[in-house]
Amino acid sequence: MTGFFQNTFNGLVSGAFYALLALGLAVIFGMLRVVNFAHGAFYMLGAFGAYVLLSEAGVPFWAALVIMPVGLALLGMALERAFIHRLTRLDPLYNFLLTFGLTLILQDLVKLRYGVQSSPYATPAALSGSVDLGLFDFPTYRVFILGFAVAVCVGVWWVLTRTRIGMVVRASTERPELTRAFGIDVGRWVTPVFGFGIGLAGLAGVLAAPMRAVNPLMGADLIIVVFAVVVIGGLGSIFGSVAAGFGIGLVQAWGEAYLSGFPIVSQTIVFIVMAAVLLWRPAGLFGREEAPA
């Protein structure tokens, strides 16, 4: 029983990263109808930025937790205005190829400067050690990640559901055509929402730095699973992305623990779940079915 609870907690921690990344992807896709393949690269930049700030400027983790998301959000807004905005009226494939190319550029720039080896990032002193959770001890930093990610998701939910600006953004994200029909200028929210989504990816990257190896390819390994999470939750569904993120984290952890004798199943269980969900509900668990033309 102790092992089950440990695996569950590990799954929730992994799910916290998926939830933050999927939340950013969901708002970007909902508003722009852009599949942002560069999301994993911005996650990597968040982690590498924290590493560089600490190793070269002595900036601690707590400051990087603010600096990197804000900085990457501003970078994302600039990229949206300079490149992505120009392609939004064309076939979505063009923006997909643009963000894919951007991913390769960012990865290669980091490789050129820092190489391909993994770089360690020390856990903040205040979050070292472990916490007694009753049945088992768990690393303090992982407990912090789970609590912090849940707080961020709840905070975003509160803003989106309890404030006027949030409700406009949520409506523009989940039902952009209907929102335009009510005379709301959806276009004015595109750039800030894109920056916000990129900022969430950077935030997840900073959180990942002390826990996972910081290297130029860390985002590439994660983004495919995050895309599956967004599809399972429902493209453009904010709640669905968060719920699916934590759910897939649990499914992965349980699969690795209890299906280790079946490596093919344990390694592909996320995509097995995605295929099953799409067969049952093509729009995803929380996505809206489009009315036939």
C-alpha positions as CSV (number, residue, x, y, z in Angstrom):
1,M,0.0,0.0,0.0
2,T,2.9,2.4,0.8
3,G,4.3,1.7,-2.7
4,F,1.0,2.6,-4.3
5,F,0.8,5.9,-2.5
6,Q,4.4,6.7,-3.4
7,N,3.7,6.0,-7.0
8,T,0.5,8.1,-6.9
9,F,2.4,11.0,-5.4
10,N,5.1,10.7,-8.1
11,G,2.4,10.6,-10.7
12,L,0.8,13.8,-9.4
13,V,4.2,15.6,-9.5
14,S,4.8,14.5,-13.1
15,G,1.2,15.6,-13.8
16,A,1.9,19.0,-12.4
17,F,4.4,19.6,-15.2
18,Y,2.0,18.3,-17.8
19,A,-0.8,20.4,-16.4
20,L,1.2,23.7,-16.6
21,L,2.5,22.9,-20.1
22,A,-0.9,21.7,-21.3
23,L,-2.6,24.8,-19.9
24,G,-0.3,27.0,-21.9
25,L,-0.8,25.0,-25.1
26,A,-4.6,25.0,-24.6
27,V,-5.0,28.8,-24.3
28,I,-2.7,29.3,-27.3
29,F,-4.5,26.8,-29.5
30,G,-7.9,28.0,-28.4
31,M,-7.2,31.7,-29.2
32,L,-4.9,31.4,-32.2
33,R,-5.7,27.9,-33.5
34,V,-1.9,27.4,-33.6
35,V,-0.3,24.1,-32.6
36,N,2.7,25.6,-30.9
37,F,5.4,23.0,-31.4
38,A,8.0,25.4,-29.8
39,H,6.3,25.0,-26.4
40,G,8.9,22.4,-25.4
41,A,11.7,24.6,-26.4
42,F,10.4,27.4,-24.2
43,Y,10.2,24.9,-21.3
44,M,13.8,24.1,-22.0
45,L,14.7,27.8,-22.0
46,G,13.1,28.3,-18.7
47,A,15.3,25.6,-17.1
48,F,18.4,26.7,-18.9
49,G,17.7,30.4,-18.1
50,A,17.5,29.5,-14.4
51,Y,20.8,27.5,-14.7
52,V,22.6,30.4,-16.4
53,L,21.2,33.0,-14.0
54,L,22.5,31.0,-11.0
55,S,25.9,29.9,-12.5
56,E,26.9,33.1,-14.2
57,A,25.1,35.8,-12.2
58,G,24.4,34.2,-8.9
59,V,20.6,34.8,-9.2
60,P,18.9,32.4,-6.9
61,F,16.0,30.0,-7.7
62,W,13.3,32.2,-6.2
63,A,14.3,35.2,-8.4
64,A,14.5,33.0,-11.5
65,L,11.0,31.7,-10.8
66,V,9.8,35.2,-11.6
67,I,12.4,36.5,-14.0
68,M,12.3,33.6,-16.5
69,P,8.5,33.3,-17.0
70,V,8.1,37.1,-17.4
71,G,11.1,37.3,-19.7
72,L,9.9,34.4,-21.9
73,A,6.4,35.8,-21.9
74,L,7.7,39.0,-23.4
75,L,9.8,37.1,-25.9
76,G,6.7,35.1,-26.9
77,M,4.7,38.2,-27.4
78,A,7.4,39.7,-29.6
79,L,7.6,36.5,-31.7
80,E,3.8,36.4,-32.1
81,R,3.7,39.9,-33.4
82,A,6.8,39.5,-35.6
83,F,6.0,36.1,-37.2
84,I,3.1,34.0,-36.0
85,H,0.5,36.9,-36.4
86,R,1.4,37.1,-40.1
87,L,0.5,33.5,-40.7
88,T,-2.7,33.1,-38.7
89,R,-4.9,33.6,-41.8
90,L,-3.2,30.9,-43.7
91,D,-3.4,27.1,-43.4
92,P,-2.4,26.1,-39.8
93,L,0.3,24.0,-41.2
94,Y,2.4,27.1,-41.9
95,N,2.5,28.1,-38.2
96,F,3.1,24.5,-37.2
97,L,6.2,24.4,-39.5
98,L,7.2,27.9,-38.2
99,T,7.1,26.8,-34.6
100,F,8.9,23.5,-35.5
101,G,11.6,25.5,-37.1
102,L,11.8,27.8,-34.1
103,T,12.3,24.8,-31.9
104,L,15.3,23.6,-33.9
105,I,16.8,27.1,-33.9
106,L,16.5,27.5,-30.1
107,Q,17.8,24.0,-29.4
108,D,20.8,24.5,-31.7
109,L,21.6,27.9,-30.2
110,V,21.7,26.4,-26.7
111,K,23.8,23.4,-28.0
112,L,26.2,25.8,-29.6
113,R,26.8,27.7,-26.4
114,Y,26.5,25.1,-23.7
115,G,26.9,21.7,-25.5
116,V,24.7,18.7,-25.3
117,Q,25.7,17.5,-21.8
118,S,23.3,17.8,-18.9
119,S,24.0,20.5,-16.4
120,P,23.1,20.1,-12.7
121,Y,21.0,22.7,-10.8
122,A,21.0,22.5,-7.0
123,T,17.8,22.2,-5.1
124,P,17.1,25.4,-3.1
125,A,18.4,25.1,0.5
126,A,14.9,25.9,1.9
127,L,13.4,23.0,-0.1
128,S,16.1,20.3,0.6
129,G,15.4,17.2,2.7
130,S,12.1,15.3,2.9
131,V,8.7,15.7,4.4
132,D,7.0,13.0,6.5
133,L,3.6,12.3,4.9
134,G,2.7,9.6,7.4
135,L,3.1,6.4,5.4
136,F,6.3,7.5,3.7
137,D,8.8,10.4,3.4
138,F,8.8,12.4,0.2
139,P,11.3,15.0,-1.1
140,T,10.4,18.5,0.1
141,Y,11.0,19.9,-3.4
142,R,8.5,17.6,-5.0
143,V,5.9,18.5,-2.5
144,F,6.6,22.1,-3.2
145,I,6.2,21.5,-7.0
146,L,2.8,19.8,-6.5
147,G,1.5,22.5,-4.2
148,F,2.9,25.3,-6.4
149,A,1.5,23.9,-9.6
150,V,-1.9,23.4,-8.1
151,A,-1.9,26.9,-6.7
152,V,-1.0,28.3,-10.2
153,C,-3.7,26.3,-11.9
154,V,-6.3,27.4,-9.3
155,G,-5.1,31.0,-9.6
156,V,-5.5,30.9,-13.4
157,W,-8.9,29.3,-13.0
158,W,-10.0,32.0,-10.6
159,V,-8.8,34.8,-13.0
160,L,-10.5,33.1,-15.9
161,T,-13.8,32.6,-14.2
162,R,-14.1,35.4,-11.6
163,T,-12.8,38.5,-13.5
164,R,-14.2,40.3,-16.5
165,I,-10.9,40.1,-18.4
166,G,-10.6,36.4,-17.6
167,M,-14.1,35.6,-18.8
168,V,-13.4,37.4,-22.1
169,V,-10.1,35.5,-22.5
170,R,-11.8,32.2,-21.6
171,A,-14.6,32.8,-24.1
172,S,-12.2,33.9,-26.8
173,T,-10.1,30.7,-26.1
174,E,-13.0,28.2,-26.0
175,R,-15.5,29.8,-28.3
176,P,-13.7,32.4,-30.5
177,E,-16.3,32.5,-33.3
178,L,-19.2,33.1,-30.9
179,T,-17.2,35.7,-28.9
180,R,-16.6,37.7,-32.1
181,A,-20.3,37.4,-32.9
182,F,-21.0,39.4,-29.7
183,G,-18.8,42.2,-30.9
184,I,-15.8,41.4,-28.7
185,D,-12.4,42.1,-30.4
186,V,-10.7,38.8,-30.0
187,G,-7.6,40.0,-31.8
188,R,-6.5,42.4,-29.0
189,W,-6.1,39.4,-26.7
190,V,-4.1,37.2,-29.0
191,T,-0.6,38.6,-28.2
192,P,-1.0,38.7,-24.4
193,V,-2.5,35.2,-24.4
194,F,0.3,33.8,-26.5
195,G,2.8,35.4,-24.1
196,F,0.9,34.0,-21.1
197,G,1.0,30.5,-22.5
198,I,4.8,30.8,-23.2
199,G,5.3,32.1,-19.7
200,L,3.6,29.0,-18.2
201,A,6.1,26.8,-20.2
202,G,9.0,28.9,-18.8
203,L,7.6,28.5,-15.3
204,A,7.4,24.7,-15.7
205,G,11.0,24.8,-16.9
206,V,12.3,26.7,-13.9
207,L,10.5,24.2,-11.6
208,A,12.0,21.3,-13.5
209,A,15.6,22.5,-13.3
210,P,16.4,21.2,-9.8
211,M,14.6,17.9,-10.4
212,R,15.5,17.0,-14.0
213,A,18.7,17.1,-16.0
214,V,19.0,20.5,-17.7
215,N,19.9,19.9,-21.3
216,P,18.9,21.3,-24.8
217,L,16.7,18.3,-25.6
218,M,14.7,18.2,-22.3
219,G,11.7,19.9,-24.0
220,A,11.7,17.6,-27.1
221,D,11.3,14.6,-24.9
222,L,8.3,16.0,-23.1
223,I,6.4,17.9,-25.7
224,I,5.0,14.8,-27.5
225,V,3.4,13.6,-24.3
226,V,2.0,17.1,-23.6
227,F,0.4,17.2,-27.0
228,A,-1.3,13.9,-26.2
229,V,-2.5,15.4,-22.9
230,V,-4.1,18.3,-24.7
231,V,-5.8,16.0,-27.2
232,I,-7.1,13.8,-24.4
233,G,-8.4,16.8,-22.4
234,G,-9.9,18.4,-25.5
235,L,-8.2,20.9,-27.8
236,G,-8.8,24.4,-26.4
237,S,-10.4,23.2,-23.2
238,I,-8.6,24.8,-20.2
239,F,-10.1,22.6,-17.5
240,G,-9.7,19.5,-19.7
241,S,-6.0,20.2,-20.2
242,V,-5.3,20.5,-16.5
243,A,-7.4,17.5,-15.5
244,A,-5.8,15.4,-18.3
245,G,-2.3,16.5,-17.2
246,F,-2.7,15.2,-13.7
247,G,-4.5,12.1,-14.9
248,I,-1.8,11.2,-17.4
249,G,0.8,11.7,-14.8
250,L,-1.0,9.1,-12.6
251,V,-1.5,6.7,-15.5
252,Q,2.2,6.9,-16.4
253,A,3.4,6.4,-12.8
254,W,1.1,3.4,-12.3
255,G,2.0,1.9,-15.7
256,E,5.7,2.1,-15.0
257,A,5.2,0.6,-11.5
258,Y,2.7,-2.2,-12.3
259,L,3.3,-2.9,-16.0
260,S,7.1,-3.0,-15.9
261,G,6.9,-6.6,-17.1
262,F,5.3,-5.3,-20.3
263,P,7.7,-2.6,-21.4
264,I,5.9,-1.9,-24.7
265,V,2.7,-1.2,-22.8
266,S,4.2,0.8,-20.0
267,Q,6.2,3.0,-22.5
268,T,3.2,3.7,-24.8
269,I,0.3,3.8,-22.3
270,V,-0.2,7.5,-22.8
271,F,-0.8,7.0,-26.5
272,I,-3.0,4.0,-25.8
273,V,-5.2,6.1,-23.6
274,M,-5.2,8.9,-26.2
275,A,-6.4,6.5,-28.9
276,A,-9.1,5.1,-26.7
277,V,-10.4,8.5,-25.8
278,L,-10.4,9.6,-29.4
279,L,-12.4,6.5,-30.4
280,W,-14.9,7.3,-27.7
281,R,-15.0,11.1,-27.9
282,P,-13.2,12.5,-30.9
283,A,-13.2,16.0,-29.4
284,G,-11.5,14.8,-26.2
285,L,-12.9,14.3,-22.7
286,F,-13.9,18.0,-22.2
287,G,-13.8,19.3,-25.8
288,R,-16.9,20.5,-27.6
289,E,-18.1,18.5,-30.5
290,E,-18.3,20.7,-33.6
291,A,-21.7,20.9,-35.2
292,P,-21.8,19.5,-38.7
293,A,-21.8,22.0,-41.5
